[in-house]
């Protein structure tokens, strides 16, 4: 977490400044950015934009080339045809402030190396901020948890998207990067069913075990409804429960969300929720309502989210606690563009 920013700055600072200013280093099709009055800016005329483009290209190429070399070493046979490699790196910065609480800053790195030529489609994963032992409310709201699980990164391998009947499964095995090492396993399975012309459901079950803290489990029941024909507006209701063996307790969360994809560059999300803790006499832990606006800040790899929120937590005797969260997300991938603003209704899983 704390090394994320220095790592990124160290990498980008090593780029040759002479290369940045060369016009032939950046293709004309990748130089469009809208100004305040919707005028088109040219990256060739702006050293900062050219530096950003060159940095993104070099880092995405480095990740792809390293993953491709590893894939060829462990899985590719001489007669195998080339396959698409979708390795990527995601970096997030999340400052958050609440009136009755305190300022908080969270940053994390997630790296996935694709190995498409391995027989079982294995992936290598690295994550600086695992959330397995965070509260369920933190997971559902996308905020940093108070658990110390984030103090160490995890690395491992993943068997991804294995279809068993109507279920899609992922299996992770790895270690928490610390001394002594803390091995872990994670399994999740999900199933999608079309309930009617308007409603779709998804069930997701996660089970994990860490040598130090023991087992945990999370169950999600999600229900989706498209509010218009092109599914740019979606309603989602989610009921979830989490059990952690070290707490010997169930945490329950109910949320209602509304997604509105305004256009290619903007997304609005509205959320209301309630969380409960079965250990407490007064089981309700928190009520909250929030609205977030996400913008594609630059091309397909820099995104900004602003999320004002109001909550009524038990720790403040259910008094109103307004706050705001910002998120800056950087996404590096060479092959294909991931639309980070896309919200969709899942489809039933089928074997290839």
C-alpha positions as CSV (number, residue, x, y, z in Angstrom):
1,X,0.0,0.0,0.0
2,X,2.5,2.6,1.1
3,X,4.9,1.6,-1.6
4,X,2.3,1.9,-4.4
5,X,2.9,5.6,-5.2
6,X,6.8,5.4,-5.0
7,X,6.7,2.3,-7.2
8,X,4.6,4.0,-9.8
9,X,6.6,7.3,-9.7
10,X,9.9,5.4,-9.9
11,X,8.8,3.5,-13.0
12,X,7.5,6.5,-14.8
13,X,10.4,8.7,-13.9
14,X,12.8,6.3,-15.6
15,X,11.3,7.1,-19.0
16,X,13.7,8.9,-21.3
17,X,12.5,12.5,-21.6
18,X,13.7,12.7,-25.2
19,X,11.4,9.9,-26.2
20,X,8.4,11.5,-24.6
21,X,8.6,14.6,-26.8
22,X,9.0,12.8,-30.0
23,X,5.8,13.0,-32.0
24,X,6.2,9.6,-33.7
25,X,6.1,7.8,-30.4
26,X,2.4,8.3,-30.0
27,X,-0.2,7.4,-32.6
28,X,-2.5,10.2,-33.7
29,X,-5.6,8.1,-32.8
30,X,-4.5,8.1,-29.1
31,X,-4.1,11.8,-28.7
32,X,-7.6,13.1,-28.2
33,X,-8.6,14.7,-25.0
34,X,-11.5,17.2,-24.4
35,X,-10.8,20.5,-22.9
36,X,-13.1,22.6,-20.7
37,X,-15.1,23.9,-23.7
38,X,-15.1,20.5,-25.4
39,X,-12.3,21.5,-27.7
40,X,-10.0,18.7,-28.9
41,X,-6.5,18.9,-27.3
42,X,-3.5,17.3,-29.0
43,X,-1.1,15.3,-26.9
44,X,1.8,16.3,-29.2
45,X,1.4,19.8,-28.0
46,X,1.3,18.9,-24.4
47,X,4.3,17.3,-22.8
48,X,2.4,16.1,-19.8
49,X,-0.2,14.2,-21.9
50,X,2.6,12.7,-24.0
51,X,4.4,11.6,-20.9
52,X,1.3,10.0,-19.6
53,X,0.6,8.1,-22.8
54,X,4.2,6.9,-23.1
55,X,4.2,5.8,-19.4
56,X,1.0,3.9,-19.9
57,X,2.3,2.2,-23.0
58,X,5.6,1.2,-21.5
59,X,4.1,-0.2,-18.3
60,X,1.4,-2.1,-20.1
61,X,4.0,-3.5,-22.5
62,X,6.3,-4.6,-19.7
63,X,3.4,-6.4,-17.9
64,X,2.4,-8.1,-21.2
65,X,5.9,-9.1,-22.2
66,X,6.7,-10.6,-18.8
67,X,3.5,-12.5,-18.7
68,X,3.9,-13.8,-22.2
69,X,7.5,-15.0,-21.5
70,X,6.3,-16.8,-18.4
71,X,3.4,-18.3,-20.3
72,X,5.7,-19.6,-23.0
73,X,8.0,-21.1,-20.4
74,X,5.4,-23.0,-18.3
75,X,2.6,-23.8,-20.8
76,X,3.3,-23.2,-24.5
77,X,4.3,-26.0,-26.8
78,X,6.1,-25.5,-30.0
79,X,3.1,-26.3,-32.1
80,X,0.6,-24.1,-30.2
81,X,-0.9,-21.1,-31.9
82,X,-0.5,-17.7,-30.2
83,X,-3.4,-16.8,-27.8
84,X,-4.6,-13.5,-26.5
85,X,-2.9,-12.5,-23.2
86,X,-5.1,-10.3,-21.0
87,X,-2.7,-9.5,-18.1
88,X,-3.3,-6.3,-16.4
89,X,-2.3,-4.0,-13.5
90,X,-4.8,-2.0,-11.5
91,X,-3.8,0.8,-9.0
92,X,-6.3,2.6,-6.8
93,X,-6.0,5.6,-4.5
94,X,-8.9,6.2,-2.1
95,X,-8.9,9.1,0.3
96,X,-12.0,9.2,2.5
97,X,-13.3,11.8,5.1
98,X,-16.3,11.6,7.5
99,X,-17.5,14.4,9.8
100,X,-17.6,12.4,13.0
101,X,-14.8,10.0,12.1
102,X,-11.3,10.8,10.7
103,X,-9.6,11.1,7.5
104,X,-8.4,7.8,5.9
105,X,-6.3,7.1,2.9
106,X,-6.2,3.7,1.2
107,X,-4.1,2.6,-1.8
108,X,-3.8,-0.9,-3.3
109,X,-2.3,-2.7,-6.3
110,X,-3.8,-5.7,-8.0
111,X,-1.7,-7.5,-10.7
112,X,-3.0,-10.5,-12.7
113,X,-0.7,-12.3,-15.1
114,X,-2.6,-14.3,-17.7
115,X,-1.2,-17.8,-18.7
116,X,-3.5,-18.7,-21.6
117,X,-1.5,-21.7,-22.8
118,X,-1.7,-23.6,-19.5
119,X,-4.1,-26.5,-19.8
120,X,-6.3,-25.3,-16.9
121,X,-6.1,-21.5,-17.6
122,X,-4.1,-20.7,-14.5
123,X,-3.4,-17.0,-13.6
124,X,-0.8,-15.5,-11.3
125,X,-2.2,-12.9,-8.9
126,X,-0.7,-10.3,-6.6
127,X,-2.7,-8.0,-4.3
128,X,-1.4,-5.5,-1.7
129,X,-4.8,-5.1,0.0
130,X,-6.7,-8.3,0.4
131,X,-10.1,-7.8,2.0
132,X,-11.0,-11.3,3.1
133,X,-11.2,-10.4,6.8
134,X,-12.7,-6.9,6.3
135,X,-16.2,-6.3,7.4
136,X,-18.9,-7.2,5.0
137,X,-20.2,-3.6,5.0
138,X,-16.7,-2.4,3.9
139,X,-16.7,-5.0,1.0
140,X,-20.2,-4.1,-0.2
141,X,-19.5,-0.3,0.0
142,X,-16.1,-0.5,-1.5
143,X,-14.3,1.2,1.4
144,X,-11.2,0.3,3.2
145,X,-11.7,-2.0,6.2
146,X,-10.4,-1.6,9.7
147,X,-9.0,-5.1,9.8
148,X,-5.2,-5.5,9.7
149,X,-5.5,-8.0,6.9
150,X,-4.3,-5.2,4.6
151,X,-0.9,-5.0,6.4
152,X,0.6,-7.7,4.2
153,X,0.2,-8.4,0.5
154,X,-0.8,-11.8,-0.9
155,X,0.5,-13.7,-4.0
156,X,-0.6,-16.9,-5.5
157,X,-2.1,-18.8,-8.5
158,X,-5.7,-18.9,-9.6
159,X,-7.6,-21.5,-11.5
160,X,-10.2,-19.1,-13.1
161,X,-13.6,-19.5,-14.7
162,X,-13.9,-23.3,-14.4
163,X,-17.5,-24.2,-15.3
164,X,-19.1,-27.0,-13.3
165,X,-22.7,-27.6,-14.5
166,X,-24.4,-24.2,-14.1
167,X,-21.7,-22.9,-11.7
168,X,-18.6,-20.9,-12.4
169,X,-15.8,-21.4,-10.0
170,X,-12.4,-19.8,-9.1
171,X,-9.8,-21.5,-6.9
172,X,-6.9,-19.5,-5.4
173,X,-3.9,-20.8,-3.5
174,X,-1.0,-18.7,-2.2
175,X,0.7,-17.0,0.7
176,X,0.6,-13.8,2.5
177,X,3.9,-12.0,1.9
178,X,5.3,-11.8,5.4
179,X,7.5,-13.8,7.8
180,X,6.6,-16.4,8.7
181,X,4.6,-17.0,5.5
182,X,0.8,-17.3,6.0
183,X,-0.6,-19.7,3.4
184,X,-4.2,-19.5,2.3
185,X,-6.8,-21.0,0.0
186,X,-9.9,-19.4,-1.5
187,X,-12.7,-20.9,-3.4
188,X,-15.7,-19.1,-4.9
189,X,-18.6,-20.4,-6.9
190,X,-21.5,-18.4,-8.6
191,X,-24.6,-19.3,-10.5
192,X,-26.9,-17.1,-12.6
193,X,-30.6,-17.8,-13.3
194,X,-33.1,-15.9,-15.4
195,X,-36.2,-15.7,-13.2
196,X,-38.5,-13.9,-15.6
197,X,-38.4,-11.5,-18.5
198,X,-37.4,-8.7,-16.2
199,X,-35.6,-10.3,-13.3
200,X,-32.2,-12.1,-13.1
201,X,-30.6,-13.6,-9.9
202,X,-27.1,-14.5,-9.0
203,X,-25.9,-16.6,-6.1
204,X,-22.3,-16.4,-5.0
205,X,-20.5,-18.4,-2.3
206,X,-17.0,-17.6,-1.1
207,X,-15.0,-19.8,1.3
208,X,-11.4,-18.9,2.4
209,X,-8.9,-20.2,5.0
210,X,-5.8,-18.5,6.3
211,X,-3.3,-20.5,8.4
212,X,-3.1,-17.7,11.0
213,X,-6.8,-16.6,11.3
214,X,-8.7,-19.6,10.2
215,X,-11.7,-20.0,8.0
216,X,-14.4,-17.5,6.8
217,X,-17.3,-17.6,4.4
218,X,-19.4,-15.0,2.5
219,X,-22.8,-15.6,0.7
220,X,-24.4,-13.2,-1.7
221,X,-27.9,-13.2,-3.1
222,X,-28.2,-10.6,-5.9
223,X,-31.3,-9.7,-7.9
224,X,-31.1,-7.5,-11.1
225,X,-33.7,-5.7,-13.2
226,X,-33.1,-3.7,-16.3
227,X,-35.0,-0.4,-16.2
228,X,-34.7,0.3,-19.9
229,X,-34.2,-1.7,-23.1
230,X,-30.5,-1.1,-23.6
231,X,-29.7,-1.8,-19.9
232,X,-28.0,1.4,-19.3
233,X,-30.1,1.8,-16.2
234,X,-30.1,-1.2,-13.8
235,X,-31.7,-1.8,-10.4
236,X,-29.9,-4.3,-8.0
237,X,-31.0,-5.7,-4.7
238,X,-28.4,-7.6,-2.7
239,X,-28.7,-9.7,0.5
240,X,-25.4,-11.0,1.9
241,X,-24.0,-12.6,5.0
242,X,-20.4,-13.2,6.3
243,X,-19.1,-15.5,9.0
244,X,-15.6,-15.2,10.4
245,X,-14.4,-18.0,12.6
246,X,-12.1,-15.7,14.7
247,X,-15.2,-13.5,15.5
248,X,-17.6,-16.4,15.8
249,X,-20.2,-14.1,14.4
250,X,-22.5,-13.4,11.4
251,X,-22.6,-10.0,9.8
252,X,-25.6,-9.3,7.5
253,X,-26.0,-6.5,4.9
254,X,-28.9,-5.5,2.7
255,X,-28.3,-3.0,-0.1
256,X,-30.4,-1.5,-2.9
257,X,-28.5,0.1,-5.8
258,X,-29.4,2.0,-9.0
259,X,-26.9,2.3,-11.9
260,X,-27.3,4.9,-14.5
261,X,-24.8,4.9,-17.4
262,X,-25.2,8.5,-18.6
263,X,-22.9,8.2,-21.6
264,X,-19.6,6.6,-22.6
265,X,-17.7,8.8,-20.1
266,X,-20.0,9.1,-17.1
267,X,-21.7,6.7,-14.6
268,X,-24.0,7.5,-11.7
269,X,-24.6,5.1,-8.9
270,X,-27.1,5.5,-6.0
271,X,-27.1,3.2,-3.0
272,X,-28.9,2.7,0.3
273,X,-28.1,0.0,2.8
274,X,-28.2,-1.4,6.3
275,X,-25.8,-3.6,8.2
276,X,-26.4,-5.8,11.3
277,X,-24.1,-7.7,13.7
278,X,-25.6,-10.8,15.4
279,X,-23.3,-10.5,18.4
280,X,-24.8,-7.2,19.6
281,X,-27.9,-6.7,21.6
282,X,-28.8,-3.8,19.3
283,X,-28.1,-5.7,16.1
284,X,-28.2,-2.7,13.6
285,X,-24.7,-1.5,13.0
286,X,-25.2,1.2,10.4
287,X,-27.6,2.8,7.9
288,X,-26.2,4.7,4.9
289,X,-27.1,6.4,1.7
290,X,-24.7,7.5,-1.0
291,X,-24.5,8.7,-4.6
292,X,-21.3,8.4,-6.7
293,X,-20.3,9.9,-10.0
294,X,-17.5,8.2,-12.0
295,X,-15.8,9.8,-15.0
296,X,-13.5,8.4,-17.5
297,X,-10.8,11.0,-16.8
298,X,-8.4,10.1,-19.6
299,X,-8.9,7.6,-22.4
300,X,-9.6,4.1,-21.1
301,X,-7.1,3.9,-18.2
302,X,-7.7,6.8,-15.8
303,X,-10.9,7.0,-13.8
304,X,-12.1,9.4,-11.1
305,X,-15.0,8.7,-8.7
306,X,-16.5,11.2,-6.3
307,X,-18.9,9.7,-3.7
308,X,-20.7,11.8,-1.0
309,X,-22.4,9.8,1.6
310,X,-24.5,10.0,4.7
311,X,-24.5,7.3,7.4
312,X,-26.0,6.7,10.8
313,X,-23.5,4.4,12.6
314,X,-24.1,2.7,16.0
315,X,-20.7,3.9,17.3
316,X,-22.0,7.5,17.1
317,X,-25.4,6.6,18.6
318,X,-27.0,6.7,15.2
319,X,-26.3,10.4,14.8
320,X,-25.9,11.6,11.2
321,X,-22.3,11.4,9.9
322,X,-21.8,12.9,6.5
323,X,-18.7,12.2,4.5
324,X,-17.1,12.0,1.1
325,X,-14.8,9.5,-0.7
326,X,-12.6,10.1,-3.7
327,X,-11.1,7.4,-5.9
328,X,-8.5,7.6,-8.6
329,X,-8.1,4.4,-10.6
330,X,-5.3,3.6,-13.0
331,X,-5.7,0.5,-15.3
332,X,-2.9,-0.8,-17.5
333,X,-3.6,-3.5,-20.1
334,X,-2.1,-4.0,-23.6
335,X,-4.6,-6.3,-25.3
336,X,-8.1,-5.0,-25.3
337,X,-9.8,-2.2,-23.4
338,X,-11.8,-2.9,-20.3
339,X,-14.7,-0.5,-19.8
340,X,-14.5,0.2,-16.1
341,X,-17.8,2.1,-16.2
342,X,-19.8,-0.9,-17.5
343,X,-22.5,-2.2,-15.3
344,X,-24.4,-5.2,-16.6
345,X,-26.8,-8.0,-15.8
346,X,-25.0,-11.3,-15.7
347,X,-26.0,-14.2,-18.0
348,X,-26.2,-17.9,-17.1
349,X,-22.9,-19.7,-17.4
350,X,-22.4,-22.2,-20.2
351,X,-19.5,-24.5,-21.0
352,X,-17.4,-23.5,-24.1
